């Protein structure tokens, strides 16, 4: 026998139930919409603020997201590389060639320029460009690996702002901006000593950090006949960077670093000499042998600057600074003294639709060899860059004008023009 059950819900309950559900759904949609609007406004405010805070508390603002390699502090630490040259040679597209066996200075090649590749690669460390007046590569030995937060190798757009010295691209190194510190020390055979230290304080308006490094080693070969002196090298350096945020729209920054290294090594042996005793010194010059090489060098670099974030969206960045250096080949009586100053400016406006910037720079570098021969290079640069953004594409273009005046025995002036144009499309 089937039992017929009456409807357990009162008449009209389902209609009221669905009406109530519709009202709740509509209310939720309206609430979600208002929250989304609030979040969108908040995100714009946070995005604007994060750009300012990122420069102070984390890392520099990334201006080129395409056509580049990028390495984080974690990747650098996990590589177990001995120095920055060793890391770049093993993990990047750059080709590193040591300068006559000197481990602290190397030629960095990005696009196959060969022996003069370093003259076509702009090297930027914490916003300060490293430059040498002559054909020798710049030294990166003053930067301990543990102090590096990010390495960028830029091969695409945005290179016109660095003039003719950035034909192949840009190597950009940013030291850590995060709070904390570390001390590393090690000792090994051949009197090899390695130590690195860095420490950084991060407050609401102040970010300041220091780093230092000392390395020393002594080899197995004697450098001269009848002497116990052996080949070897040392490298000691230190630096300090500071950022001060006096107001919501202004950032003050400063940078100072110093490095000193020395290296001495004996000249090559003949195969017969090596087979008999690989640790022996080469024959004296009077007997047909070569003398040893002993080089000393120190570098000092400094910069000051400020960044202003205008209410209209225009970001103004101005920097100036200088450098001093001295190198000496002890046994060849060859001395080089160098110094330089620079200044640069940049005005940039960027929104969701386009970016436009104009800037320029002035710098002068001079070198005096053996306290008599003087060489000087003066450079003036002006550039204009722009980008236009679409949903899945962007267009970019830029132009630069540069005047280079070289002075040795005679003065020589060149007017250089550079340009770039490109398109980026994201495949979906």
NULUMFI-148740 format. One record per residue (C-alpha): residue in three letters; residue number from 1; chain; x, y, z. Coordinates in steps of 0.02 Angstrom, whole numbers, plus 50000, padded with zeros to 5 digits. Example, Ala and Ser with C-alpha at 12.3 -4.5 7.8 and 13.67 -1.06 7.14 Angstrom:
BEGIN
  rest   nr  kette      x      y      z
   Ala    1      A  50615  49775  50390
   Ser    2      A  50684  49947  50357
//
This chain:
BEGIN
  rest   nr  kette      x      y      z
   Unk    1      A  50000  50000  50000
   Unk    2      A  50074  50165  49947
   Unk    3      A  50065  50309  50067
   Unk    4      A  50034  50478  49992
   Unk    5      A  50132  50613  50080
   Unk    6      A  50071  50789  50082
   Unk    7      A  50188  50928  50035
   Unk    8      A  50288  50963  50192
   Unk    9      A  50322  51146  50142
   Unk   10      A  50186  51275  50167
   Unk   11      A  50109  51345  50010
   Unk   12      A  50205  51494  49942
   Unk   13      A  50366  51449  50033
   Unk   14      A  50464  51408  49875
   Unk   15      A  50419  51573  49793
   Unk   16      A  50474  51667  49949
   Unk   17      A  50632  51561  49960
   Unk   18      A  50685  51600  49782
   Unk   19      A  50643  51784  49804
   Unk   20      A  50751  51791  49958
   Unk   21      A  50893  51703  49868
   Unk   22      A  50882  51825  49723
   Unk   23      A  50888  51974  49841
   Unk   24      A  51039  51902  49930
   Unk   25      A  51127  51867  49765
   Unk   26      A  51092  52042  49702
   Unk   27      A  51152  52117  49865
   Unk   28      A  51311  52011  49858
   Unk   29      A  51344  52066  49678
   Unk   30      A  51322  52249  49723
   Unk   31      A  51432  52228  49876
   Unk   32      A  51565  52138  49774
   Unk   33      A  51558  52274  49641
   Unk   34      A  51583  52411  49770
   Unk   35      A  51725  52312  49848
   Unk   36      A  51807  52289  49678
   Unk   37      A  51797  52476  49645
   Unk   38      A  51873  52510  49816
   Unk   39      A  52008  52380  49788
   Unk   40      A  52048  52451  49616
   Unk   41      A  52069  52625  49689
   Unk   42      A  52172  52553  49831
   Unk   43      A  52280  52452  49711
   Unk   44      A  52319  52608  49609
   Unk   45      A  52369  52697  49768
   Unk   46      A  52473  52548  49826
   Unk   47      A  52553  52529  49655
   Unk   48      A  52606  52712  49655
   Unk   49      A  52671  52697  49832
   Unk   50      A  52757  52530  49801
   Unk   51      A  52858  52608  49660
   Unk   52      A  52928  52733  49783
   Unk   53      A  52954  52608  49923
   Unk   54      A  53031  52479  49807
   Unk   55      A  53176  52596  49772
   Unk   56      A  53203  52622  49957
   Unk   57      A  53166  52455  50036
   Unk   58      A  53182  52315  49909
   Unk   59      A  53255  52345  49738
   Unk   60      A  53268  52467  49597
   Unk   61      A  53117  52494  49486
   Unk   62      A  53127  52376  49336
   Unk   63      A  53119  52482  49180
   Unk   64      A  53149  52344  49051
   Unk   65      A  53052  52182  49073
   Unk   66      A  53087  52111  48901
   Unk   67      A  53243  52049  48813
   Unk   68      A  53346  52021  48969
   Unk   69      A  53420  51892  49085
   Unk   70      A  53393  51914  49270
   Unk   71      A  53471  51825  49419
   Unk   72      A  53411  51839  49598
   Unk   73      A  53512  51835  49759
   Unk   74      A  53456  51655  49789
   Unk   75      A  53518  51598  49618
   Unk   76      A  53684  51685  49646
   Unk   77      A  53709  51606  49818
   Unk   78      A  53663  51431  49757
   Unk   79      A  53789  51441  49615
   Unk   80      A  53940  51423  49730
   Unk   81      A  54033  51542  49615
   Unk   82      A  54195  51617  49681
   Unk   83      A  54165  51793  49614
   Unk   84      A  54051  51891  49499
   Unk   85      A  54155  51851  49344
   Unk   86      A  54146  51666  49382
   Unk   87      A  53957  51674  49403
   Unk   88      A  53927  51771  49242
   Unk   89      A  54039  51656  49141
   Unk   90      A  53950  51499  49201
   Unk   91      A  53768  51553  49207
   Unk   92      A  53740  51695  49083
   Unk   93      A  53759  51730  48897
   Unk   94      A  53909  51840  48935
   Unk   95      A  54083  51781  48888
   Unk   96      A  54216  51824  49017
   Unk   97      A  54400  51837  48971
   Unk   98      A  54528  51875  49107
   Unk   99      A  54647  52019  49079
   Unk  100      A  54821  51940  49068
   Unk  101      A  54781  51818  49207
   Unk  102      A  54713  51953  49324
   Unk  103      A  54566  51877  49420
   Unk  104      A  54499  52047  49476
   Unk  105      A  54477  52128  49306
   Unk  106      A  54402  52044  49153
   Unk  107      A  54336  52082  48980
   Unk  108      A  54146  52056  48972
   Unk  109      A  54077  52015  48800
   Unk  110      A  53891  52011  48760
   Unk  111      A  53875  52006  48571
   Unk  112      A  54042  51944  48509
   Unk  113      A  54138  52108  48502
   Unk  114      A  54296  52017  48555
   Unk  115      A  54443  52106  48635
   Unk  116      A  54354  52276  48644
   Unk  117      A  54186  52207  48701
   Unk  118      A  54192  52297  48868
   Unk  119      A  54193  52464  48777
   Unk  120      A  54020  52424  48705
   Unk  121      A  53937  52365  48866
   Unk  122      A  53867  52489  48993
   Unk  123      A  53900  52429  49171
   Unk  124      A  53784  52505  49302
   Unk  125      A  53808  52470  49489
   Unk  126      A  53673  52540  49604
   Unk  127      A  53630  52671  49474
   Unk  128      A  53810  52728  49450
   Unk  129      A  53895  52693  49285
   Unk  130      A  54072  52624  49291
   Unk  131      A  54187  52693  49157
   Unk  132      A  54369  52682  49108
   Unk  133      A  54451  52812  48999
   Unk  134      A  54569  52690  48915
   Unk  135      A  54545  52520  48837
   Unk  136      A  54561  52421  48999
   Unk  137      A  54402  52340  49068
   Unk  138      A  54321  52407  49227
   Unk  139      A  54351  52308  49386
   Unk  140      A  54202  52225  49472
   Unk  141      A  54310  52150  49609
   Unk  142      A  54241  52275  49736
   Unk  143      A  54071  52189  49739
   Unk  144      A  54057  52035  49853
   Unk  145      A  53935  51906  49784
   Unk  146      A  53843  51896  49951
   Unk  147      A  53799  52081  49938
   Unk  148      A  53714  52068  49768
   Unk  149      A  53524  52065  49764
   Unk  150      A  53497  52060  49575
   Unk  151      A  53593  52052  49412
   Unk  152      A  53510  52107  49249
   Unk  153      A  53581  52086  49075
   Unk  154      A  53477  52196  48958
   Unk  155      A  53492  52161  48773
   Unk  156      A  53341  52252  48703
   Unk  157      A  53251  52416  48721
   Unk  158      A  53307  52562  48825
   Unk  159      A  53491  52560  48778
   Unk  160      A  53493  52730  48688
   Unk  161      A  53500  52821  48854
   Unk  162      A  53677  52756  48883
   Unk  163      A  53750  52817  48719
   Unk  164      A  53880  52733  48610
   Unk  165      A  53951  52635  48757
   Unk  166      A  53796  52524  48762
   Unk  167      A  53794  52456  48585
   Unk  168      A  53792  52275  48644
   Unk  169      A  53682  52302  48798
   Unk  170      A  53682  52340  48984
   Unk  171      A  53747  52246  49136
   Unk  172      A  53652  52309  49287
   Unk  173      A  53699  52257  49464
   Unk  174      A  53595  52301  49617
   Unk  175      A  53661  52269  49792
   Unk  176      A  53542  52209  49925
   Unk  177      A  53414  52330  49998
   Unk  178      A  53340  52208  50125
   Unk  179      A  53372  52211  50312
   Unk  180      A  53494  52087  50383
   Unk  181      A  53674  52036  50365
   Unk  182      A  53798  51894  50353
   Unk  183      A  53979  51854  50391
   Unk  184      A  54074  51721  50295
   Unk  185      A  54253  51667  50328
   Unk  186      A  54358  51525  50260
   Unk  187      A  54538  51466  50255
   Unk  188      A  54622  51339  50141
   Unk  189      A  54792  51282  50083
   Unk  190      A  54916  51399  49999
   Unk  191      A  54872  51528  50131
   Unk  192      A  54704  51557  50049
   Unk  193      A  54593  51667  50156
   Unk  194      A  54420  51726  50107
   Unk  195      A  54301  51834  50207
   Unk  196      A  54145  51934  50167
   Unk  197      A  54028  52036  50273
   Unk  198      A  53875  52142  50240
   Unk  199      A  53743  52219  50350
   Unk  200      A  53592  52328  50315
   Unk  201      A  53468  52426  50422
   Unk  202      A  53296  52463  50352
   Unk  203      A  53182  52587  50441
   Unk  204      A  53028  52686  50395
   Unk  205      A  53126  52826  50312
   Unk  206      A  53306  52764  50312
   Unk  207      A  53390  52619  50224
   Unk  208      A  53578  52605  50250
   Unk  209      A  53699  52462  50223
   Unk  210      A  53884  52422  50221
   Unk  211      A  53984  52281  50144
   Unk  212      A  54165  52226  50144
   Unk  213      A  54277  52089  50079
   Unk  214      A  54454  52026  50103
   Unk  215      A  54534  51889  50001
   Unk  216      A  54714  51829  50000
   Unk  217      A  54808  51683  49926
   Unk  218      A  54987  51630  49895
   Unk  219      A  55033  51513  49754
   Unk  220      A  55165  51378  49736
   Unk  221      A  55282  51462  49609
   Unk  222      A  55430  51571  49650
   Unk  223      A  55429  51732  49550
   Unk  224      A  55617  51765  49541
   Unk  225      A  55774  51659  49545
   Unk  226      A  55857  51649  49715
   Unk  227      A  55705  51721  49807
   Unk  228      A  55576  51640  49919
   Unk  229      A  55442  51761  49862
   Unk  230      A  55297  51671  49778
   Unk  231      A  55155  51721  49665
   Unk  232      A  54990  51770  49742
   Unk  233      A  54859  51905  49758
   Unk  234      A  54747  51999  49878
   Unk  235      A  54586  52095  49860
   Unk  236      A  54508  52206  49992
   Unk  237      A  54360  52320  49970
   Unk  238      A  54212  52400  50056
   Unk  239      A  54062  52508  50021
   Unk  240      A  53912  52596  50092
   Unk  241      A  53744  52641  50014
   Unk  242      A  53609  52746  50096
   Unk  243      A  53432  52799  50051
   Unk  244      A  53334  52929  50148
   Unk  245      A  53149  52963  50125
   Unk  246      A  53117  53136  50199
   Unk  247      A  52941  53150  50126
   Unk  248      A  52814  53051  50027
   Unk  249      A  52877  53127  49864
   Unk  250      A  53067  53136  49886
   Unk  251      A  53205  53007  49896
   Unk  252      A  53387  53051  49933
   Unk  253      A  53523  52925  49893
   Unk  254      A  53711  52908  49910
   Unk  255      A  53843  52779  49867
   Unk  256      A  54027  52758  49911
   Unk  257      A  54141  52611  49873
   Unk  258      A  54326  52577  49881
   Unk  259      A  54430  52431  49820
   Unk  260      A  54614  52386  49817
   Unk  261      A  54697  52235  49744
   Unk  262      A  54870  52174  49700
   Unk  263      A  54927  52025  49599
   Unk  264      A  55099  51956  49560
   Unk  265      A  55138  51806  49454
   Unk  266      A  55289  51731  49370
   Unk  267      A  55308  51723  49183
   Unk  268      A  55276  51558  49091
   Unk  269      A  55401  51416  49093
   Unk  270      A  55464  51315  48948
   Unk  271      A  55404  51136  48935
   Unk  272      A  55575  51074  48988
   Unk  273      A  55574  51187  49142
   Unk  274      A  55398  51135  49188
   Unk  275      A  55438  50950  49172
   Unk  276      A  55590  50968  49285
   Unk  277      A  55510  51079  49419
   Unk  278      A  55341  51165  49391
   Unk  279      A  55364  51277  49544
   Unk  280      A  55529  51356  49490
   Unk  281      A  55548  51538  49444
   Unk  282      A  55580  51589  49262
   Unk  283      A  55755  51627  49204
   Unk  284      A  55816  51806  49232
   Unk  285      A  55802  51925  49085
   Unk  286      A  55989  51925  49062
   Unk  287      A  55983  51738  49029
   Unk  288      A  55841  51745  48904
   Unk  289      A  55697  51732  49027
   Unk  290      A  55555  51853  49065
   Unk  291      A  55526  51955  49221
   Unk  292      A  55377  51929  49335
   Unk  293      A  55223  52040  49337
   Unk  294      A  55169  52136  49492
   Unk  295      A  55017  52252  49477
   Unk  296      A  54933  52358  49609
   Unk  297      A  54772  52455  49589
   Unk  298      A  54645  52550  49693
   Unk  299      A  54477  52626  49645
   Unk  300      A  54362  52748  49734
   Unk  301      A  54187  52789  49673
   Unk  302      A  54052  52900  49746
   Unk  303      A  53882  52970  49695
   Unk  304      A  53740  53075  49764
   Unk  305      A  53566  53096  49696
   Unk  306      A  53382  53122  49725
   Unk  307      A  53218  53061  49650
   Unk  308      A  53058  53164  49655
   Unk  309      A  52885  53088  49626
   Unk  310      A  52772  53227  49564
   Unk  311      A  52584  53233  49591
   Unk  312      A  52562  53241  49402
   Unk  313      A  52648  53073  49382
   Unk  314      A  52816  53141  49323
   Unk  315      A  52967  53059  49405
   Unk  316      A  53125  53165  49410
   Unk  317      A  53293  53082  49441
   Unk  318      A  53458  53178  49456
   Unk  319      A  53628  53106  49502
   Unk  320      A  53808  53164  49507
   Unk  321      A  53972  53093  49569
   Unk  322      A  54148  53046  49525
   Unk  323      A  54289  52921  49535
   Unk  324      A  54475  52908  49571
   Unk  325      A  54593  52766  49531
   Unk  326      A  54777  52725  49522
   Unk  327      A  54867  52575  49450
   Unk  328      A  55051  52530  49455
   Unk  329      A  55155  52397  49372
   Unk  330      A  55290  52388  49504
   Unk  331      A  55426  52300  49407
   Unk  332      A  55394  52394  49245
   Unk  333      A  55392  52570  49321
   Unk  334      A  55224  52605  49241
   Unk  335      A  55099  52715  49337
   Unk  336      A  54926  52773  49288
   Unk  337      A  54822  52899  49385
   Unk  338      A  54641  52926  49337
   Unk  339      A  54494  53031  49393
   Unk  340      A  54323  53079  49328
   Unk  341      A  54159  53165  49368
   Unk  342      A  53984  53140  49299
   Unk  343      A  53807  53207  49308
   Unk  344      A  53644  53143  49233
   Unk  345      A  53458  53181  49237
   Unk  346      A  53297  53095  49184
   Unk  347      A  53115  53150  49175
   Unk  348      A  52989  53010  49151
   Unk  349      A  52800  52998  49140
   Unk  350      A  52715  52828  49133
   Unk  351      A  52536  52765  49143
   Unk  352      A  52436  52616  49081
   Unk  353      A  52437  52685  48903
   Unk  354      A  52612  52751  48868
   Unk  355      A  52782  52800  48936
   Unk  356      A  52888  52950  48887
   Unk  357      A  53056  53005  48953
   Unk  358      A  53191  53130  48915
   Unk  359      A  53363  53140  48992
   Unk  360      A  53547  53168  48968
   Unk  361      A  53715  53168  49049
   Unk  362      A  53887  53247  49057
   Unk  363      A  54047  53160  49108
   Unk  364      A  54233  53186  49095
   Unk  365      A  54374  53063  49129
   Unk  366      A  54560  53090  49125
   Unk  367      A  54715  52983  49147
   Unk  368      A  54895  53031  49177
   Unk  369      A  55028  52902  49134
   Unk  370      A  55197  52908  49221
   Unk  371      A  55156  53083  49286
   Unk  372      A  55176  53159  49112
   Unk  373      A  55064  53097  48970
   Unk  374      A  54884  53153  48994
   Unk  375      A  54729  53088  48905
   Unk  376      A  54552  53156  48927
   Unk  377      A  54380  53108  48862
   Unk  378      A  54227  53221  48879
   Unk  379      A  54053  53158  48836
   Unk  380      A  53884  53247  48820
   Unk  381      A  53725  53146  48791
   Unk  382      A  53541  53189  48761
   Unk  383      A  53406  53057  48731
   Unk  384      A  53219  53037  48707
   Unk  385      A  53125  52872  48731
   Unk  386      A  52944  52821  48721
   Unk  387      A  52831  52667  48732
   Unk  388      A  52649  52638  48684
   Unk  389      A  52552  52496  48765
   Unk  390      A  52409  52394  48694
   Unk  391      A  52319  52240  48760
   Unk  392      A  52447  52111  48703
   Unk  393      A  52577  52221  48618
   Unk  394      A  52689  52369  48645
   Unk  395      A  52789  52484  48531
   Unk  396      A  52949  52570  48584
   Unk  397      A  53066  52695  48505
   Unk  398      A  53208  52808  48554
   Unk  399      A  53340  52925  48488
   Unk  400      A  53501  52993  48561
   Unk  401      A  53631  53123  48515
   Unk  402      A  53805  53119  48587
   Unk  403      A  53962  53224  48571
   Unk  404      A  54128  53145  48618
   Unk  405      A  54288  53248  48632
   Unk  406      A  54452  53153  48650
   Unk  407      A  54612  53241  48698
   Unk  408      A  54783  53163  48693
   Unk  409      A  54913  53255  48591
   Unk  410      A  54777  53328  48482
   Unk  411      A  54592  53359  48511
   Unk  412      A  54466  53254  48414
   Unk  413      A  54277  53281  48419
   Unk  414      A  54140  53164  48358
   Unk  415      A  53952  53188  48344
   Unk  416      A  53858  53024  48363
   Unk  417      A  53674  52983  48332
   Unk  418      A  53587  52828  48394
   Unk  419      A  53411  52760  48381
   Unk  420      A  53301  52610  48417
   Unk  421      A  53128  52551  48368
   Unk  422      A  53039  52390  48412
   Unk  423      A  52879  52296  48445
   Unk  424      A  52839  52168  48578
   Unk  425      A  52691  52049  48562
   Unk  426      A  52639  51925  48695
   Unk  427      A  52583  51759  48622
   Unk  428      A  52432  51682  48707
//
